[in-house]
């Protein structure tokens, strides 16, 4: 068990759950930007299609980053459930409170992150 209090652990859980829900909401609303770009030259010009394709690629990349962050949050919640939260996954030392406050899904202490 970490040096974190039950109140701190609950606060981290609440923050992680809220952040995951926010990301899921954004993912649902942003899925339209990742739709397939039509290549109908009679409806739009070549540059417009290129802009649409670039926008699609950026939207897909952002969606992938959101999904990765959702997975990191889910993993952090599992560590909370397993009483393993707050420890570095590489060296097993406690992660600094300020580091957890900045990013509650962080998995490495500052020394191992360098």
Long-range contacts (C-beta under 8 A, 24 or more apart in sequence): 1-83, 2-85, 2-86, 2-87, 2-94, 3-86, 3-94, 4-85, 4-86, 4-97, 4-100, 8-97, 9-80, 9-85, 12-76, 12-80, 12-85, 12-100, 12-104, 13-77, 13-80, 15-104, 16-73, 16-76, 16-77, 16-80, 16-104, 16-105, 17-77, 19-73, 19-104, 19-105, 20-70, 20-73, 20-74, 20-77, 23-66, 23-69, 23-70, 23-73, 24-70, 26-66, 27-63, 27-66, 27-67, 27-70, 30-59, 30-62, 30-63, 30-66, 31-63, 33-58, 33-59, 34-59, 34-60, 34-63, 69-105, 72-105, 72-107, 73-104, 73-105, 75-105, 75-107, 76-104, 76-105, 76-107, 88-112
